[in-house]
Amino acid sequence: MAITPPVCDFGWPAPDFRLPATDDRLVSLADVAGRNGTLVMFICNHCPYVLAVLDRIIRDARDLQALGVGVVAISSNDATAYPADSFENMRKMAREQDFSFPYLYDESQSVARAYGAACTPDFFGFDRDLGLQYRGRLDASRKQAGPADLRRDLYEAMRQVAETGRGPVEQIPSMGCSIKWKDS
């Protein structure tokens, strides 16, 4: 079932984290924060919404990094129930797809809870002071990638944040698979 996260809460401060990365480092928010903003993405390996646009996520991440925006991806899914989302499979995906950004494992799911992450993909775009400026979609794709000429909503919003410090007033929420929470 598709989940839609809430709209942007402008200025909301980015929660800190320190998580293991697929390249064997421990990575914190300060490690990935960019001089012109920071993009925190909640993704996973198995979600059809993520897989449909993974090439676009990678493209936009590289283009944003060139603008001084720090980028990080976090997987918080229950890997016991969803083995495709295991840390080893995350390593494999990051390597095969040549991620230009750290891919972090939130095994306890505490970071996803702190951010209020709702789905994969879920994008949180912060200004240089780590205040939220964008919580919207990548583009108009859904379970299948849309046409190649779709407006790059995430990229354009984060470019605006990098240039002005402010995100767009009008934002269309992302849509994707729910975070796979562990049974309590």
VMD Tcl script that builds the backbone (N, CA, C; Angstrom):
set m [mol new atoms 552]
animate dup $m
set s [atomselect $m all]
$s set {name element resname resid chain x y z} {
  {N N MET 1 A 0.841 -1.181 0.000}
  {CA C MET 1 A 0.000 0.000 0.000}
  {C C MET 1 A 0.888 1.248 0.000}
  {N N ALA 2 A 0.539 2.204 -0.823}
  {CA C ALA 2 A 1.309 3.437 -0.930}
  {C C ALA 2 A 1.028 4.349 0.259}
  {N N ILE 3 A 2.075 4.988 0.733}
  {CA C ILE 3 A 2.011 5.912 1.857}
  {C C ILE 3 A 2.477 7.274 1.365}
  {N N THR 4 A 1.833 8.346 1.856}
  {CA C THR 4 A 2.227 9.710 1.544}
  {C C THR 4 A 2.615 10.402 2.847}
  {N N PRO 5 A 3.841 10.948 2.936}
  {CA C PRO 5 A 4.257 11.629 4.164}
  {C C PRO 5 A 3.599 12.997 4.297}
  {N N PRO 6 A 3.695 13.597 5.490}
  {CA C PRO 6 A 3.129 14.936 5.685}
  {C C PRO 6 A 3.919 15.993 4.926}
  {N N VAL 7 A 3.342 17.182 4.857}
  {CA C VAL 7 A 3.987 18.287 4.149}
  {C C VAL 7 A 5.142 18.855 4.976}
  {N N CYS 8 A 5.907 19.712 4.364}
  {CA C CYS 8 A 7.097 20.304 4.967}
  {C C CYS 8 A 6.755 21.173 6.172}
  {N N ASP 9 A 7.485 20.961 7.255}
  {CA C ASP 9 A 7.409 21.789 8.460}
  {C C ASP 9 A 8.627 22.711 8.420}
  {N N PHE 10 A 8.500 23.837 7.721}
  {CA C PHE 10 A 9.632 24.726 7.464}
  {C C PHE 10 A 10.395 25.090 8.737}
  {N N GLY 11 A 11.714 24.939 8.671}
  {CA C GLY 11 A 12.584 25.304 9.772}
  {C C GLY 11 A 12.807 24.212 10.809}
  {N N TRP 12 A 12.040 23.120 10.724}
  {CA C TRP 12 A 12.193 22.016 11.679}
  {C C TRP 12 A 13.652 21.554 11.659}
  {N N PRO 13 A 14.298 21.414 12.836}
  {CA C PRO 13 A 15.723 21.082 12.863}
  {C C PRO 13 A 16.002 19.607 12.581}
  {N N ALA 14 A 17.031 19.346 11.802}
  {CA C ALA 14 A 17.423 17.981 11.450}
  {C C ALA 14 A 17.913 17.243 12.688}
  {N N PRO 15 A 17.321 16.094 13.014}
  {CA C PRO 15 A 17.844 15.296 14.121}
  {C C PRO 15 A 19.216 14.719 13.768}
  {N N ASP 16 A 20.091 14.703 14.756}
  {CA C ASP 16 A 21.426 14.158 14.550}
  {C C ASP 16 A 21.352 12.636 14.487}
  {N N PHE 17 A 22.383 12.034 13.939}
  {CA C PHE 17 A 22.495 10.573 13.893}
  {C C PHE 17 A 23.960 10.196 13.784}
  {N N ARG 18 A 24.241 8.963 14.053}
  {CA C ARG 18 A 25.566 8.360 13.849}
  {C C ARG 18 A 25.293 6.897 13.544}
  {N N LEU 19 A 25.454 6.536 12.270}
  {CA C LEU 19 A 25.056 5.213 11.797}
  {C C LEU 19 A 26.171 4.567 10.976}
  {N N PRO 20 A 26.175 3.230 10.918}
  {CA C PRO 20 A 27.144 2.538 10.076}
  {C C PRO 20 A 26.800 2.700 8.591}
  {N N ALA 21 A 27.853 2.920 7.815}
  {CA C ALA 21 A 27.709 3.069 6.361}
  {C C ALA 21 A 28.168 1.798 5.671}
  {N N THR 22 A 27.740 1.632 4.450}
  {CA C THR 22 A 28.093 0.439 3.682}
  {C C THR 22 A 29.582 0.367 3.363}
  {N N ASP 23 A 30.309 1.461 3.573}
  {CA C ASP 23 A 31.767 1.459 3.356}
  {C C ASP 23 A 32.528 1.294 4.675}
  {N N ASP 24 A 31.840 0.818 5.719}
  {CA C ASP 24 A 32.429 0.495 7.024}
  {C C ASP 24 A 32.794 1.702 7.881}
  {N N ARG 25 A 32.322 2.885 7.543}
  {CA C ARG 25 A 32.523 4.062 8.399}
  {C C ARG 25 A 31.306 4.242 9.291}
  {N N LEU 26 A 31.474 4.984 10.383}
  {CA C LEU 26 A 30.338 5.494 11.145}
  {C C LEU 26 A 30.140 6.927 10.667}
  {N N VAL 27 A 28.933 7.267 10.254}
  {CA C VAL 27 A 28.671 8.560 9.635}
  {C C VAL 27 A 27.620 9.308 10.442}
  {N N SER 28 A 27.918 10.585 10.719}
  {CA C SER 28 A 26.990 11.449 11.460}
  {C C SER 28 A 26.403 12.497 10.523}
  {N N LEU 29 A 25.410 13.199 11.021}
  {CA C LEU 29 A 24.820 14.292 10.248}
  {C C LEU 29 A 25.887 15.332 9.913}
  {N N ALA 30 A 26.749 15.656 10.871}
  {CA C ALA 30 A 27.807 16.649 10.620}
  {C C ALA 30 A 28.752 16.195 9.511}
  {N N ASP 31 A 28.976 14.889 9.399}
  {CA C ASP 31 A 29.865 14.365 8.367}
  {C C ASP 31 A 29.317 14.587 6.961}
  {N N VAL 32 A 28.004 14.623 6.818}
  {CA C VAL 32 A 27.406 14.722 5.487}
  {C C VAL 32 A 26.829 16.104 5.175}
  {N N ALA 33 A 26.727 16.964 6.181}
  {CA C ALA 33 A 26.136 18.287 5.965}
  {C C ALA 33 A 26.935 19.054 4.917}
  {N N GLY 34 A 26.218 19.653 3.977}
  {CA C GLY 34 A 26.858 20.420 2.912}
  {C C GLY 34 A 26.876 21.907 3.214}
  {N N ARG 35 A 27.763 22.614 2.561}
  {CA C ARG 35 A 27.882 24.066 2.790}
  {C C ARG 35 A 26.639 24.824 2.316}
  {N N ASN 36 A 25.865 24.224 1.380}
  {CA C ASN 36 A 24.677 24.895 0.849}
  {C C ASN 36 A 23.382 24.145 1.144}
  {N N GLY 37 A 23.446 23.134 2.013}
  {CA C GLY 37 A 22.246 22.371 2.355}
  {C C GLY 37 A 22.573 20.903 2.474}
  {N N THR 38 A 21.583 20.155 2.935}
  {CA C THR 38 A 21.761 18.716 3.145}
  {C C THR 38 A 20.477 17.988 2.785}
  {N N LEU 39 A 20.639 16.895 2.063}
  {CA C LEU 39 A 19.511 16.048 1.692}
  {C C LEU 39 A 19.645 14.718 2.414}
  {N N VAL 40 A 18.638 14.384 3.226}
  {CA C VAL 40 A 18.562 13.096 3.905}
  {C C VAL 40 A 17.437 12.312 3.240}
  {N N MET 41 A 17.792 11.162 2.668}
  {CA C MET 41 A 16.820 10.339 1.947}
  {C C MET 41 A 16.622 9.019 2.688}
  {N N PHE 42 A 15.380 8.629 2.880}
  {CA C PHE 42 A 15.080 7.292 3.390}
  {C C PHE 42 A 14.698 6.439 2.193}
  {N N ILE 43 A 15.530 5.438 1.930}
  {CA C ILE 43 A 15.307 4.534 0.809}
  {C C ILE 43 A 15.483 3.109 1.323}
  {N N CYS 44 A 15.343 2.147 0.454}
  {CA C CYS 44 A 15.655 0.754 0.791}
  {C C CYS 44 A 15.951 0.016 -0.505}
  {N N ASN 45 A 16.287 -1.251 -0.381}
  {CA C ASN 45 A 16.675 -2.029 -1.555}
  {C C ASN 45 A 15.508 -2.638 -2.311}
  {N N HIS 46 A 14.412 -2.945 -1.636}
  {CA C HIS 46 A 13.377 -3.756 -2.288}
  {C C HIS 46 A 12.172 -2.955 -2.785}
  {N N CYS 47 A 11.997 -1.743 -2.353}
  {CA C CYS 47 A 10.779 -0.979 -2.662}
  {C C CYS 47 A 10.662 -0.691 -4.161}
  {N N PRO 48 A 9.543 -1.056 -4.779}
  {CA C PRO 48 A 9.392 -0.780 -6.217}
  {C C PRO 48 A 9.389 0.715 -6.543}
  {N N TYR 49 A 8.955 1.554 -5.607}
  {CA C TYR 49 A 8.974 2.998 -5.847}
  {C C TYR 49 A 10.416 3.503 -5.926}
  {N N VAL 50 A 11.270 3.003 -5.039}
  {CA C VAL 50 A 12.686 3.383 -5.062}
  {C C VAL 50 A 13.363 2.823 -6.304}
  {N N LEU 51 A 13.159 1.551 -6.557}
  {CA C LEU 51 A 13.831 0.908 -7.692}
  {C C LEU 51 A 13.452 1.544 -9.020}
  {N N ALA 52 A 12.212 2.017 -9.133}
  {CA C ALA 52 A 11.760 2.634 -10.388}
  {C C ALA 52 A 12.529 3.910 -10.709}
  {N N VAL 53 A 13.012 4.602 -9.670}
  {CA C VAL 53 A 13.671 5.899 -9.881}
  {C C VAL 53 A 15.095 5.946 -9.337}
  {N N LEU 54 A 15.657 4.796 -9.024}
  {CA C LEU 54 A 16.989 4.793 -8.415}
  {C C LEU 54 A 18.007 5.524 -9.281}
  {N N ASP 55 A 17.953 5.343 -10.581}
  {CA C ASP 55 A 18.886 6.054 -11.455}
  {C C ASP 55 A 18.708 7.564 -11.356}
  {N N ARG 56 A 17.486 8.021 -11.152}
  {CA C ARG 56 A 17.218 9.463 -11.015}
  {C C ARG 56 A 17.680 9.968 -9.646}
  {N N ILE 57 A 17.498 9.151 -8.611}
  {CA C ILE 57 A 17.993 9.517 -7.285}
  {C C ILE 57 A 19.505 9.708 -7.346}
  {N N ILE 58 A 20.190 8.768 -7.979}
  {CA C ILE 58 A 21.647 8.833 -8.106}
  {C C ILE 58 A 22.061 10.062 -8.908}
  {N N ARG 59 A 21.380 10.317 -10.020}
  {CA C ARG 59 A 21.668 11.497 -10.860}
  {C C ARG 59 A 21.480 12.787 -10.067}
  {N N ASP 60 A 20.337 12.903 -9.386}
  {CA C ASP 60 A 20.055 14.135 -8.661}
  {C C ASP 60 A 21.014 14.322 -7.493}
  {N N ALA 61 A 21.390 13.243 -6.831}
  {CA C ALA 61 A 22.357 13.337 -5.736}
  {C C ALA 61 A 23.680 13.904 -6.249}
  {N N ARG 62 A 24.160 13.380 -7.354}
  {CA C ARG 62 A 25.432 13.879 -7.917}
  {C C ARG 62 A 25.320 15.349 -8.318}
  {N N ASP 63 A 24.210 15.696 -8.946}
  {CA C ASP 63 A 24.029 17.085 -9.377}
  {C C ASP 63 A 23.924 18.029 -8.176}
  {N N LEU 64 A 23.280 17.580 -7.101}
  {CA C LEU 64 A 23.161 18.410 -5.897}
  {C C LEU 64 A 24.500 18.520 -5.177}
  {N N GLN 65 A 25.248 17.444 -5.131}
  {CA C GLN 65 A 26.569 17.498 -4.511}
  {C C GLN 65 A 27.456 18.513 -5.222}
  {N N ALA 66 A 27.317 18.631 -6.534}
  {CA C ALA 66 A 28.082 19.614 -7.305}
  {C C ALA 66 A 27.709 21.040 -6.917}
  {N N LEU 67 A 26.508 21.224 -6.332}
  {CA C LEU 67 A 26.051 22.546 -5.879}
  {C C LEU 67 A 26.379 22.796 -4.409}
  {N N GLY 68 A 27.103 21.871 -3.773}
  {CA C GLY 68 A 27.454 22.037 -2.365}
  {C C GLY 68 A 26.406 21.525 -1.402}
  {N N VAL 69 A 25.518 20.658 -1.874}
  {CA C VAL 69 A 24.500 20.044 -1.015}
  {C C VAL 69 A 25.017 18.673 -0.591}
  {N N GLY 70 A 25.086 18.440 0.704}
  {CA C GLY 70 A 25.462 17.124 1.213}
  {C C GLY 70 A 24.299 16.160 1.034}
  {N N VAL 71 A 24.609 14.905 0.748}
  {CA C VAL 71 A 23.572 13.903 0.482}
  {C C VAL 71 A 23.887 12.635 1.254}
  {N N VAL 72 A 22.854 12.040 1.842}
  {CA C VAL 72 A 22.978 10.764 2.535}
  {C C VAL 72 A 21.682 9.985 2.338}
  {N N ALA 73 A 21.803 8.660 2.255}
  {CA C ALA 73 A 20.633 7.780 2.189}
  {C C ALA 73 A 20.660 6.871 3.411}
  {N N ILE 74 A 19.475 6.600 3.954}
  {CA C ILE 74 A 19.340 5.761 5.136}
  {C C ILE 74 A 18.283 4.697 4.863}
  {N N SER 75 A 18.612 3.460 5.212}
  {CA C SER 75 A 17.615 2.388 5.171}
  {C C SER 75 A 17.275 2.011 6.596}
  {N N SER 76 A 15.991 2.032 6.907}
  {CA C SER 76 A 15.521 1.746 8.262}
  {C C SER 76 A 14.608 0.536 8.321}
  {N N ASN 77 A 14.420 -0.136 7.210}
  {CA C ASN 77 A 13.477 -1.254 7.186}
  {C C ASN 77 A 13.942 -2.422 8.051}
  {N N ASP 78 A 12.977 -3.190 8.529}
  {CA C ASP 78 A 13.221 -4.411 9.288}
  {C C ASP 78 A 13.797 -5.456 8.338}
  {N N ALA 79 A 15.105 -5.683 8.433}
  {CA C ALA 79 A 15.778 -6.602 7.512}
  {C C ALA 79 A 15.492 -8.061 7.835}
  {N N THR 80 A 15.008 -8.335 9.033}
  {CA C THR 80 A 14.632 -9.713 9.360}
  {C C THR 80 A 13.395 -10.106 8.561}
  {N N ALA 81 A 12.430 -9.214 8.509}
  {CA C ALA 81 A 11.208 -9.474 7.751}
  {C C ALA 81 A 11.400 -9.240 6.251}
  {N N TYR 82 A 12.364 -8.386 5.894}
  {CA C TYR 82 A 12.628 -8.033 4.490}
  {C C TYR 82 A 14.117 -8.225 4.211}
  {N N PRO 83 A 14.559 -9.476 3.995}
  {CA C PRO 83 A 15.989 -9.766 3.827}
  {C C PRO 83 A 16.656 -9.009 2.676}
  {N N ALA 84 A 15.910 -8.597 1.684}
  {CA C ALA 84 A 16.500 -7.812 0.593}
  {C C ALA 84 A 17.085 -6.496 1.109}
  {N N ASP 85 A 16.616 -6.061 2.278}
  {CA C ASP 85 A 17.074 -4.803 2.865}
  {C C ASP 85 A 18.183 -5.002 3.898}
  {N N SER 86 A 18.801 -6.171 3.914}
  {CA C SER 86 A 19.874 -6.440 4.872}
  {C C SER 86 A 21.067 -5.530 4.606}
  {N N PHE 87 A 21.920 -5.389 5.618}
  {CA C PHE 87 A 23.107 -4.551 5.478}
  {C C PHE 87 A 24.012 -5.069 4.363}
  {N N GLU 88 A 24.154 -6.377 4.244}
  {CA C GLU 88 A 24.978 -6.940 3.160}
  {C C GLU 88 A 24.394 -6.593 1.788}
  {N N ASN 89 A 23.085 -6.664 1.665}
  {CA C ASN 89 A 22.457 -6.295 0.392}
  {C C ASN 89 A 22.542 -4.793 0.131}
  {N N MET 90 A 22.530 -3.994 1.202}
  {CA C MET 90 A 22.754 -2.554 1.043}
  {C C MET 90 A 24.151 -2.296 0.497}
  {N N ARG 91 A 25.146 -2.996 1.042}
  {CA C ARG 91 A 26.528 -2.856 0.561}
  {C C ARG 91 A 26.597 -3.169 -0.934}
  {N N LYS 92 A 25.949 -4.266 -1.303}
  {CA C LYS 92 A 25.962 -4.696 -2.700}
  {C C LYS 92 A 25.327 -3.629 -3.602}
  {N N MET 93 A 24.177 -3.107 -3.199}
  {CA C MET 93 A 23.507 -2.086 -4.019}
  {C C MET 93 A 24.368 -0.832 -4.146}
  {N N ALA 94 A 24.922 -0.359 -3.038}
  {CA C ALA 94 A 25.740 0.859 -3.067}
  {C C ALA 94 A 26.943 0.679 -3.993}
  {N N ARG 95 A 27.546 -0.495 -3.950}
  {CA C ARG 95 A 28.711 -0.779 -4.780}
  {C C ARG 95 A 28.301 -0.894 -6.255}
  {N N GLU 96 A 27.272 -1.691 -6.530}
  {CA C GLU 96 A 26.846 -1.910 -7.921}
  {C C GLU 96 A 26.324 -0.643 -8.580}
  {N N GLN 97 A 25.651 0.201 -7.797}
  {CA C GLN 97 A 25.078 1.434 -8.347}
  {C C GLN 97 A 26.038 2.622 -8.259}
  {N N ASP 98 A 27.201 2.395 -7.636}
  {CA C ASP 98 A 28.223 3.433 -7.507}
  {C C ASP 98 A 27.656 4.696 -6.842}
  {N N PHE 99 A 27.042 4.505 -5.669}
  {CA C PHE 99 A 26.487 5.644 -4.937}
  {C C PHE 99 A 27.587 6.668 -4.658}
  {N N SER 100 A 27.294 7.924 -4.893}
  {CA C SER 100 A 28.225 9.012 -4.590}
  {C C SER 100 A 27.995 9.547 -3.184}
  {N N PHE 101 A 27.094 8.948 -2.459}
  {CA C PHE 101 A 26.690 9.383 -1.119}
  {C C PHE 101 A 26.749 8.184 -0.179}
  {N N PRO 102 A 26.906 8.428 1.120}
  {CA C PRO 102 A 26.880 7.330 2.077}
  {C C PRO 102 A 25.486 6.696 2.152}
  {N N TYR 103 A 25.472 5.382 2.309}
  {CA C TYR 103 A 24.234 4.618 2.481}
  {C C TYR 103 A 24.313 3.998 3.870}
  {N N LEU 104 A 23.445 4.441 4.759}
  {CA C LEU 104 A 23.522 4.113 6.175}
  {C C LEU 104 A 22.423 3.144 6.596}
  {N N TYR 105 A 22.740 2.349 7.608}
  {CA C TYR 105 A 21.807 1.350 8.127}
  {C C TYR 105 A 21.318 1.776 9.510}
  {N N ASP 106 A 20.023 1.992 9.614}
  {CA C ASP 106 A 19.352 2.397 10.854}
  {C C ASP 106 A 18.663 1.163 11.440}
  {N N GLU 107 A 19.463 0.232 11.940}
  {CA C GLU 107 A 18.923 -1.044 12.412}
  {C C GLU 107 A 17.900 -0.866 13.524}
  {N N SER 108 A 18.131 0.066 14.439}
  {CA C SER 108 A 17.208 0.281 15.563}
  {C C SER 108 A 15.947 1.037 15.148}
  {N N GLN 109 A 15.974 1.627 13.984}
  {CA C GLN 109 A 14.886 2.443 13.436}
  {C C GLN 109 A 14.678 3.754 14.193}
  {N N SER 110 A 15.602 4.085 15.084}
  {CA C SER 110 A 15.458 5.302 15.887}
  {C C SER 110 A 15.605 6.572 15.048}
  {N N VAL 111 A 16.433 6.518 14.010}
  {CA C VAL 111 A 16.610 7.703 13.165}
  {C C VAL 111 A 15.355 7.934 12.325}
  {N N ALA 112 A 14.803 6.876 11.769}
  {CA C ALA 112 A 13.556 7.012 11.005}
  {C C ALA 112 A 12.448 7.587 11.886}
  {N N ARG 113 A 12.386 7.127 13.126}
  {CA C ARG 113 A 11.369 7.653 14.051}
  {C C ARG 113 A 11.632 9.126 14.375}
  {N N ALA 114 A 12.903 9.484 14.598}
  {CA C ALA 114 A 13.241 10.876 14.909}
  {C C ALA 114 A 12.876 11.814 13.759}
  {N N TYR 115 A 13.032 11.338 12.532}
  {CA C TYR 115 A 12.702 12.150 11.360}
  {C C TYR 115 A 11.215 12.101 11.019}
  {N N GLY 116 A 10.521 11.115 11.550}
  {CA C GLY 116 A 9.124 10.937 11.155}
  {C C GLY 116 A 9.010 10.379 9.755}
  {N N ALA 117 A 10.020 9.620 9.334}
  {CA C ALA 117 A 9.994 9.032 7.996}
  {C C ALA 117 A 8.762 8.147 7.858}
  {N N ALA 118 A 8.106 8.242 6.733}
  {CA C ALA 118 A 6.857 7.514 6.525}
  {C C ALA 118 A 6.978 6.448 5.449}
  {N N CYS 119 A 7.813 6.703 4.450}
  {CA C CYS 119 A 7.831 5.813 3.297}
  {C C CYS 119 A 9.210 5.800 2.662}
  {N N THR 120 A 9.354 4.893 1.698}
  {CA C THR 120 A 10.544 4.885 0.853}
  {C C THR 120 A 10.068 5.079 -0.588}
  {N N PRO 121 A 10.569 6.120 -1.232}
  {CA C PRO 121 A 11.513 7.107 -0.739}
  {C C PRO 121 A 10.817 8.240 0.023}
  {N N ASP 122 A 11.542 8.793 0.988}
  {CA C ASP 122 A 11.081 9.967 1.736}
  {C C ASP 122 A 12.274 10.913 1.780}
  {N N PHE 123 A 12.086 12.137 1.287}
  {CA C PHE 123 A 13.171 13.098 1.120}
  {C C PHE 123 A 13.024 14.262 2.088}
  {N N PHE 124 A 14.108 14.573 2.796}
  {CA C PHE 124 A 14.161 15.690 3.736}
  {C C PHE 124 A 15.279 16.615 3.292}
  {N N GLY 125 A 14.923 17.799 2.807}
  {CA C GLY 125 A 15.903 18.756 2.318}
  {C C GLY 125 A 16.079 19.901 3.298}
  {N N PHE 126 A 17.300 20.076 3.779}
  {CA C PHE 126 A 17.616 21.074 4.795}
  {C C PHE 126 A 18.488 22.181 4.229}
  {N N ASP 127 A 18.357 23.381 4.805}
  {CA C ASP 127 A 19.220 24.497 4.419}
  {C C ASP 127 A 20.592 24.332 5.085}
  {N N ARG 128 A 21.469 25.294 4.859}
  {CA C ARG 128 A 22.848 25.184 5.397}
  {C C ARG 128 A 22.872 25.166 6.921}
  {N N ASP 129 A 21.818 25.657 7.567}
  {CA C ASP 129 A 21.731 25.646 9.034}
  {C C ASP 129 A 20.947 24.444 9.548}
  {N N LEU 130 A 20.645 23.509 8.664}
  {CA C LEU 130 A 19.938 22.257 8.973}
  {C C LEU 130 A 18.503 22.479 9.437}
  {N N GLY 131 A 17.855 23.497 8.850}
  {CA C GLY 131 A 16.420 23.708 9.024}
  {C C GLY 131 A 15.701 23.148 7.804}
  {N N LEU 132 A 14.623 22.417 8.024}
  {CA C LEU 132 A 13.901 21.769 6.926}
  {C C LEU 132 A 13.321 22.794 5.958}
  {N N GLN 133 A 13.549 22.561 4.669}
  {CA C GLN 133 A 13.026 23.427 3.618}
  {C C GLN 133 A 12.285 22.655 2.530}
  {N N TYR 134 A 12.441 21.326 2.509}
  {CA C TYR 134 A 11.760 20.538 1.481}
  {C C TYR 134 A 11.427 19.160 2.019}
  {N N ARG 135 A 10.188 18.768 1.851}
  {CA C ARG 135 A 9.751 17.405 2.127}
  {C C ARG 135 A 8.764 17.044 1.027}
  {N N GLY 136 A 9.316 16.752 -0.123}
  {CA C GLY 136 A 8.478 16.493 -1.285}
  {C C GLY 136 A 8.995 15.333 -2.102}
  {N N ARG 137 A 8.455 15.241 -3.282}
  {CA C ARG 137 A 8.766 14.102 -4.149}
  {C C ARG 137 A 10.015 14.361 -4.991}
  {N N LEU 138 A 10.535 13.272 -5.546}
  {CA C LEU 138 A 11.641 13.337 -6.495}
  {C C LEU 138 A 11.138 13.950 -7.802}
  {N N ASP 139 A 10.091 13.353 -8.336}
  {CA C ASP 139 A 9.410 13.828 -9.540}
  {C C ASP 139 A 8.033 13.166 -9.558}
  {N N ALA 140 A 7.334 13.225 -10.652}
  {CA C ALA 140 A 5.968 12.696 -10.716}
  {C C ALA 140 A 5.906 11.187 -10.938}
  {N N SER 141 A 7.035 10.498 -10.904}
  {CA C SER 141 A 7.031 9.036 -11.047}
  {C C SER 141 A 6.295 8.398 -9.870}
  {N N ARG 142 A 5.830 7.212 -10.093}
  {CA C ARG 142 A 5.214 6.423 -9.019}
  {C C ARG 142 A 5.897 5.065 -8.979}
  {N N LYS 143 A 5.128 3.966 -9.101}
  {CA C LYS 143 A 5.741 2.635 -9.079}
  {C C LYS 143 A 6.522 2.349 -10.349}
  {N N GLN 144 A 6.279 3.116 -11.378}
  {CA C GLN 144 A 7.058 3.043 -12.603}
  {C C GLN 144 A 7.643 4.435 -12.848}
  {N N ALA 145 A 8.838 4.470 -13.398}
  {CA C ALA 145 A 9.448 5.758 -13.716}
  {C C ALA 145 A 8.604 6.456 -14.768}
  {N N GLY 146 A 8.404 7.736 -14.579}
  {CA C GLY 146 A 7.692 8.528 -15.563}
  {C C GLY 146 A 8.608 8.864 -16.731}
  {N N PRO 147 A 8.116 9.639 -17.686}
  {CA C PRO 147 A 8.935 10.021 -18.839}
  {C C PRO 147 A 10.224 10.712 -18.406}
  {N N ALA 148 A 11.244 10.590 -19.221}
  {CA C ALA 148 A 12.562 11.140 -18.905}
  {C C ALA 148 A 12.549 12.657 -18.734}
  {N N ASP 149 A 11.578 13.333 -19.328}
  {CA C ASP 149 A 11.542 14.793 -19.275}
  {C C ASP 149 A 10.686 15.347 -18.133}
  {N N LEU 150 A 10.350 14.513 -17.138}
  {CA C LEU 150 A 9.591 15.007 -15.992}
  {C C LEU 150 A 10.359 16.114 -15.280}
  {N N ARG 151 A 9.613 17.047 -14.703}
  {CA C ARG 151 A 10.241 18.093 -13.899}
  {C C ARG 151 A 10.938 17.441 -12.712}
  {N N ARG 152 A 12.145 17.852 -12.432}
  {CA C ARG 152 A 12.959 17.315 -11.341}
  {C C ARG 152 A 12.642 18.080 -10.060}
  {N N ASP 153 A 11.519 17.752 -9.423}
  {CA C ASP 153 A 11.039 18.500 -8.262}
  {C C ASP 153 A 12.074 18.581 -7.148}
  {N N LEU 154 A 12.648 17.444 -6.763}
  {CA C LEU 154 A 13.629 17.428 -5.681}
  {C C LEU 154 A 14.851 18.260 -6.048}
  {N N TYR 155 A 15.394 18.024 -7.211}
  {CA C TYR 155 A 16.587 18.764 -7.631}
  {C C TYR 155 A 16.312 20.272 -7.662}
  {N N GLU 156 A 15.209 20.669 -8.282}
  {CA C GLU 156 A 14.894 22.100 -8.393}
  {C C GLU 156 A 14.684 22.728 -7.024}
  {N N ALA 157 A 14.016 22.013 -6.122}
  {CA C ALA 157 A 13.777 22.535 -4.772}
  {C C ALA 157 A 15.094 22.704 -4.024}
  {N N MET 158 A 15.953 21.704 -4.107}
  {CA C MET 158 A 17.220 21.780 -3.381}
  {C C MET 158 A 18.190 22.756 -4.039}
  {N N ARG 159 A 18.085 22.942 -5.325}
  {CA C ARG 159 A 18.888 23.985 -5.992}
  {C C ARG 159 A 18.468 25.350 -5.460}
  {N N GLN 160 A 17.146 25.547 -5.312}
  {CA C GLN 160 A 16.627 26.795 -4.755}
  {C C GLN 160 A 17.118 26.980 -3.318}
  {N N VAL 161 A 17.104 25.917 -2.523}
  {CA C VAL 161 A 17.598 25.990 -1.141}
  {C C VAL 161 A 19.078 26.369 -1.148}
  {N N ALA 162 A 19.861 25.741 -2.021}
  {CA C ALA 162 A 21.299 26.029 -2.096}
  {C C ALA 162 A 21.551 27.484 -2.461}
  {N N GLU 163 A 20.718 28.028 -3.328}
  {CA C GLU 163 A 20.925 29.399 -3.813}
  {C C GLU 163 A 20.334 30.460 -2.896}
  {N N THR 164 A 19.191 30.158 -2.259}
  {CA C THR 164 A 18.474 31.189 -1.495}
  {C C THR 164 A 18.296 30.871 -0.014}
  {N N GLY 165 A 18.509 29.625 0.360}
  {CA C GLY 165 A 18.268 29.226 1.749}
  {C C GLY 165 A 16.822 28.875 2.036}
  {N N ARG 166 A 15.948 29.015 1.053}
  {CA C ARG 166 A 14.515 28.751 1.246}
  {C C ARG 166 A 14.023 27.734 0.224}
  {N N GLY 167 A 13.162 26.839 0.681}
  {CA C GLY 167 A 12.541 25.878 -0.219}
  {C C GLY 167 A 11.280 26.448 -0.839}
  {N N PRO 168 A 10.763 25.788 -1.853}
  {CA C PRO 168 A 9.533 26.259 -2.490}
  {C C PRO 168 A 8.343 26.163 -1.540}
  {N N VAL 169 A 7.452 27.131 -1.633}
  {CA C VAL 169 A 6.255 27.126 -0.792}
  {C C VAL 169 A 5.343 25.966 -1.171}
  {N N GLU 170 A 5.183 25.736 -2.456}
  {CA C GLU 170 A 4.343 24.639 -2.939}
  {C C GLU 170 A 5.195 23.384 -3.105}
  {N N GLN 171 A 4.795 22.311 -2.429}
  {CA C GLN 171 A 5.518 21.052 -2.493}
  {C C GLN 171 A 4.524 19.911 -2.611}
  {N N ILE 172 A 4.859 18.948 -3.441}
  {CA C ILE 172 A 4.018 17.758 -3.613}
  {C C ILE 172 A 4.692 16.620 -2.859}
  {N N PRO 173 A 3.987 15.984 -1.920}
  {CA C PRO 173 A 4.624 14.943 -1.116}
  {C C PRO 173 A 5.094 13.763 -1.948}
  {N N SER 174 A 6.106 13.092 -1.415}
  {CA C SER 174 A 6.572 11.850 -2.006}
  {C C SER 174 A 5.510 10.782 -1.790}
  {N N MET 175 A 5.670 9.671 -2.482}
  {CA C MET 175 A 4.789 8.525 -2.292}
  {C C MET 175 A 5.649 7.286 -2.416}
  {N N GLY 176 A 5.375 6.296 -1.576}
  {CA C GLY 176 A 6.149 5.068 -1.660}
  {C C GLY 176 A 5.630 4.021 -0.710}
  {N N CYS 177 A 6.431 2.968 -0.539}
  {CA C CYS 177 A 6.089 1.892 0.389}
  {C C CYS 177 A 6.316 2.380 1.813}
  {N N SER 178 A 5.504 1.903 2.716}
  {CA C SER 178 A 5.675 2.289 4.118}
  {C C SER 178 A 7.008 1.774 4.640}
  {N N ILE 179 A 7.560 2.485 5.617}
  {CA C ILE 179 A 8.725 1.963 6.333}
  {C C ILE 179 A 8.295 0.646 6.955}
  {N N LYS 180 A 9.145 -0.367 6.852}
  {CA C LYS 180 A 8.830 -1.687 7.410}
  {C C LYS 180 A 9.311 -1.731 8.858}
  {N N TRP 181 A 8.393 -1.351 9.758}
  {CA C TRP 181 A 8.712 -1.259 11.186}
  {C C TRP 181 A 8.811 -2.652 11.804}
  {N N LYS 182 A 9.685 -2.771 12.768}
  {CA C LYS 182 A 9.813 -4.016 13.534}
  {C C LYS 182 A 8.607 -4.153 14.440}
  {N N ASP 183 A 8.216 -5.389 14.723}
  {CA C ASP 183 A 7.147 -5.623 15.685}
  {C C ASP 183 A 7.648 -5.242 17.063}
  {N N SER 184 A 6.826 -4.531 17.797}
  {CA C SER 184 A 7.242 -4.111 19.149}
  {C C SER 184 A 7.013 -5.197 20.157}
}
mol reanalyze $m
mol bondsrecalc $m
mol representation Tube
mol addrep $m
